[in-house]
Amino acid sequence: MNLGNSTLEPAMSLLTMDARAQWANVAERAVQQYGTPCYITRLQPIQKALEELELGQSGDVRSWLSFKTHPLPQLVAWWTQAGRGVEVVSEAEFATVRRLGCPVDQLLVNGVAKHSWLGHYPVSQLRVHFDSPREVDALLPLALDCEWRVGVRVHAPDEQDARDERFGGQFGMTAGEAVASLRRLREAGANVQSIHFHLGQGPQAPDAYVRAVEHVARVCDAAAFRPRFVDCGGGLPAPSFAGRALAGLRTAIRVTQARFRPELEQVWLENGRFLTDQSSILAVRVIDAKDRPESRYLICDGGRTNHALAADKGPHPILMIPERSGAPRLTTVCGPTCMTDDTLGRVQLPEDVGPGDVLLWMNAGAYHLPWETRFSQGLCAVAWCDEAEDLSLARAREQPDQWVQPWNL
Ligand SMILES: Cc1ncc(COP(=O)(O)O)c(C=O)c1O
């Protein structure tokens, strides 16, 4: 487990005083109303990130919500009411988003191996991006019957396994597969409208987006295909870290427009981390403290099981309620389960933080909520904070006697 270095300074310095005060205010209210542990998502940071992403693009760029990244029904409702679309990659997401009333025109189906489930949904005019030739084979008859609006996902040259760059990863089609699939779909009479790539979650070279667009353009040329929509996927980190990558995306959008006009109607984006990473925090309460020679240990009522994999990605800023000013002491922030894995960080914290205090684990948006586990405790509360910073309970904390419910007892 990599918990990054033992100081929070670099991560903390990215938080302005205003942001700290806004989060502390919302968190105090949420903790009072819903208890701890509690995720809190604010819409305002999402709106701000969205404005930055769509800056000056006046309808030529359409942002789809990557539902899996931060699967919050309140966010879907706001997003779809604003006229934007939602992107899903699994049957459970598809069923949930449809249940939330998302119109077909605002729903985009991505993801691997969809032939294992999408064939059960004869939905007219669905938008689907095929990920493999096998999917095309299996789903083509339904795509024709239901007049699906389809495209293909191309594996981008810079796409790689975020944890091991020797491997390209399992997504999308090679250039040869994409050309053959585009030809096959069009010869069969399918309504082929779009082409898609996604750079993945590893750190990107600033020109990776442009390289991907040029690759996609070569695929389209080889298939004599002029897309109406080019979907550049996600791939940006959170706004505080996105400077060069965001500039790279802006250049790629201009290259896409120059390369694919006049047929091109819109560039599509599906940024997850950029939009939601800094929109959320996890509030946990310190319930015990142990002083040991090598470290203080703060045991909290929430921990790594609320973040699972995402807690592994380096230090997160931690705010304290109340604010403390004791001498800094190396402190291990632990969750309440029985493994040393259940650790949120080993960081310098004031030595007067103790039982009863609330710790705010910042930047707990993208890929935190979906990686939460029920290990030993059950799921925590989730609070939603709307445009006016009014709070509501999105999900109640799972009670101890509910833990057994999914089991067939
Ligand atoms: C198809 C697709 N779109 C969008 C995203 C969101 O990606 P990111 O968080 O890198 O913006 C992902 C994430 O894996 C994805 O697979």
The ligand as a Tripos MOL2 file, in Angstrom:
@<TRIPOS>MOLECULE
LIG
   16    16     1     0     0
SMALL
NO_CHARGES

@<TRIPOS>ATOM
      1 C1        -15.2740    4.9660  -21.0550 C.3       1 LIG1
      2 C2        -14.8310    5.8660  -19.9630 C.ar      1 LIG1
      3 N1        -15.2070    7.1610  -19.9870 N.ar      1 LIG1
      4 C3        -14.8440    8.0030  -19.0130 C.ar      1 LIG1
      5 C4        -14.0690    7.6130  -17.9370 C.ar      1 LIG1
      6 C5        -13.6650    8.6210  -16.8960 C.3       1 LIG1
      7 O1        -12.2970    8.7280  -16.8890 O.3       1 LIG1
      8 P1        -11.4590    9.8390  -16.0830 P.3       1 LIG1
      9 O2        -11.7890    9.6970  -14.6510 O.co2     1 LIG1
     10 O3        -10.0660    9.5080  -16.4520 O.co2     1 LIG1
     11 O4        -11.8660   11.1730  -16.6160 O.co2     1 LIG1
     12 C6        -13.6520    6.2730  -17.8770 C.ar      1 LIG1
     13 C7        -12.8050    5.7920  -16.7710 C.2       1 LIG1
     14 O5        -12.2080    4.7850  -16.7690 O.2       1 LIG1
     15 C8        -14.0390    5.3860  -18.9240 C.ar      1 LIG1
     16 O6        -13.6520    4.0970  -18.9150 O.3       1 LIG1
@<TRIPOS>BOND
     1     1     2 1
     2     2     3 ar
     3     2    15 ar
     4     3     4 ar
     5     4     5 ar
     6     5     6 1
     7     5    12 ar
     8     6     7 1
     9     7     8 1
    10     8     9 2
    11     8    10 1
    12     8    11 1
    13    12    13 1
    14    12    15 ar
    15    13    14 2
    16    15    16 1
@<TRIPOS>SUBSTRUCTURE
     1 LIG1         1 GROUP 0 **** ****
